[in-house]
C-alpha cells in the first residue's frame, strides 16, 4: 500500500540505527498464517506498528 511504501525508508533507517532491536515486517496477504497473525494482533489498518519489550 502507499502508506507502507512511504514509511519503509524510515523503518529501514531505524533498523540500522537500533541494531539491538528486532524489526519485523509481516505481509499479511502472503499466507493464511500471516492473516491469522494479523487478526490475532488486532491489526485493522496498515501500516501498524507493535512494540514488544520482554514479550509484552
C-alpha distances in whole Angstrom, upper triangle without the diagonal:
4,6,5,6,9,10,11,14,15,15,17,19,20,20,23,25,25,26,28,25,23,19,17,13,13,11,12,12,14,17,19,20,17,16,19,19,16,18,21,19,19,15,14,11,8,8,12,15,18,21,24,28,30,28,28
4,5,5,6,9,10,13,14,14,16,18,19,20,23,24,25,26,28,25,24,20,19,15,16,14,15,15,17,21,23,24,20,19,23,22,19,21,24,22,21,17,16,12,9,9,13,16,19,22,25,29,32,30,29
4,5,5,6,9,11,12,12,14,16,17,18,21,22,22,24,26,23,21,18,17,14,15,14,15,16,18,21,23,23,19,19,22,21,17,20,22,20,19,15,14,10,7,7,10,13,16,19,22,26,29,27,26
4,5,5,6,10,10,10,12,14,15,16,18,20,20,21,23,20,18,15,13,10,11,11,12,14,15,18,20,20,17,17,20,18,15,18,20,18,18,14,14,11,7,5,9,11,14,17,20,24,26,25,24
4,6,5,8,10,10,11,14,15,16,18,19,20,22,24,21,20,16,15,12,13,12,15,15,17,20,22,23,19,19,23,21,19,22,24,21,21,18,18,14,11,9,13,14,18,20,23,26,29,27,27
4,6,7,8,10,11,13,14,16,17,19,20,22,24,21,20,17,16,14,16,16,18,19,20,23,25,26,22,22,25,23,21,23,25,23,22,19,18,15,11,10,13,14,18,20,23,26,29,28,28
4,6,5,6,9,10,11,12,15,15,16,18,21,18,17,13,14,12,14,15,17,18,20,23,25,24,20,21,24,21,19,22,23,20,20,17,17,14,11,8,11,11,15,16,20,22,25,25,24
4,5,5,6,9,10,11,13,14,15,16,19,16,15,12,12,10,12,13,16,17,18,21,23,23,19,20,23,21,19,22,23,21,21,18,19,16,12,10,12,12,15,17,20,22,25,24,24
4,5,5,6,9,10,11,12,14,16,19,17,16,13,14,13,16,16,19,21,21,24,27,26,23,24,27,24,22,26,27,24,25,21,22,19,16,13,15,15,18,18,21,23,26,26,26
4,5,5,6,9,10,10,12,14,17,15,15,12,13,13,16,18,20,22,23,26,28,27,23,24,27,24,22,25,26,23,23,20,22,18,15,13,14,13,16,16,19,21,24,24,24
4,5,5,6,9,10,11,12,14,12,12,8,10,9,13,15,17,20,20,23,25,23,20,21,23,21,19,22,23,20,21,18,20,17,14,11,12,10,13,13,16,18,21,21,21
4,5,5,7,9,10,11,14,12,11,9,10,10,14,16,19,21,20,23,26,24,21,23,25,22,21,25,25,22,24,21,23,20,17,14,15,13,15,16,18,20,22,22,23
4,5,5,6,9,10,13,12,13,11,13,14,17,19,22,24,24,27,29,28,24,26,28,25,24,27,28,25,26,23,25,22,19,16,17,15,17,17,19,20,23,23,24
4,5,5,6,8,11,9,10,9,12,13,17,19,22,24,24,27,29,27,23,25,27,24,22,26,26,22,24,22,24,21,18,15,15,13,14,13,16,17,20,20,21
4,6,5,6,9,7,8,6,9,11,15,18,20,23,22,25,27,25,22,24,25,22,21,25,25,22,24,22,24,22,19,16,16,13,14,13,15,16,18,19,20
4,6,6,9,9,10,10,13,14,18,21,24,26,25,28,30,28,25,27,29,26,25,29,28,25,28,25,28,25,22,19,20,17,18,17,18,19,21,22,23
4,6,9,9,11,11,15,17,20,23,26,28,28,30,32,30,27,29,31,27,26,30,29,26,28,26,28,26,23,20,20,17,18,16,18,18,20,22,23
4,5,6,9,9,13,16,19,22,25,28,27,29,31,28,25,28,29,25,25,28,27,24,26,24,27,25,23,20,19,16,16,13,14,14,17,18,19
4,5,7,9,12,15,19,22,24,27,26,28,30,27,25,28,28,25,25,28,27,24,27,25,28,27,24,21,21,17,17,15,15,15,17,18,20
4,7,10,13,16,19,23,25,28,27,28,30,27,25,28,28,24,25,28,26,23,26,25,28,27,25,22,21,18,16,14,13,12,13,15,17
4,6,10,13,16,20,22,25,24,25,27,24,22,24,24,21,21,24,23,20,22,21,24,23,21,19,17,14,13,10,10,10,12,13,14
4,6,10,13,16,18,22,21,22,23,20,18,21,21,18,18,21,20,18,20,19,22,22,20,17,16,13,12,10,10,11,12,12,14
4,7,10,14,16,19,18,20,22,19,16,19,20,16,16,20,19,16,19,17,20,19,16,14,13,10,10,9,11,12,15,14,15
4,6,10,12,15,14,16,18,16,13,15,16,13,13,17,16,14,17,15,18,17,14,12,11,10,10,10,11,14,16,14,16
4,7,9,12,12,14,16,14,11,13,15,12,12,15,16,14,16,13,15,14,11,10,10,9,11,12,14,17,19,17,18
4,6,9,8,10,12,11,7,9,11,9,9,12,13,12,14,11,14,13,11,10,10,11,11,14,15,18,20,17,18
4,5,5,8,11,10,7,8,11,10,9,13,14,14,15,12,13,13,10,10,11,13,14,17,19,22,24,21,22
4,6,7,8,8,5,5,8,8,6,9,12,11,12,10,11,11,10,11,11,13,14,18,19,22,24,21,21
4,6,7,9,7,6,10,11,10,12,14,15,15,13,13,13,12,13,14,17,18,21,23,26,28,24,25
4,7,8,7,8,11,11,11,14,16,16,17,15,16,16,15,15,16,18,19,22,23,26,27,24,25
4,5,5,6,9,10,11,13,14,16,17,15,17,18,17,17,18,19,20,23,23,26,27,24,25
4,5,5,6,9,10,11,12,14,15,15,16,17,17,19,18,20,20,23,23,27,27,23,24
4,5,5,6,9,10,10,12,14,14,16,18,17,18,17,19,18,20,20,23,23,20,21
4,5,5,6,9,10,11,12,11,13,15,14,14,14,15,15,18,18,21,22,19,20
4,5,5,6,9,10,11,10,11,13,13,14,14,16,16,19,20,23,24,21,21
4,5,5,6,9,10,10,12,15,15,16,15,17,16,19,19,22,23,19,19
4,5,5,6,9,9,12,14,14,15,13,14,13,15,15,18,19,15,16
4,5,5,6,5,8,10,11,11,10,11,11,14,15,19,20,17,16
4,5,5,6,8,11,13,14,12,14,13,17,17,21,22,18,17
4,5,8,11,14,15,16,13,14,13,15,15,18,19,15,14
4,6,9,12,13,13,10,11,9,12,12,15,17,13,12
4,6,9,11,13,10,11,10,14,15,18,20,17,15
4,6,8,9,7,9,9,13,15,19,21,18,16
4,7,9,8,11,13,16,18,22,24,21,20
4,6,6,10,12,16,19,22,25,22,21
3,5,9,12,15,18,22,25,22,21
4,7,10,13,17,20,23,21,20
4,7,10,13,17,20,18,17
4,7,10,13,16,15,14
4,7,10,13,11,10
4,7,10,9,8
4,6,6,5
4,5,5
4,6
4
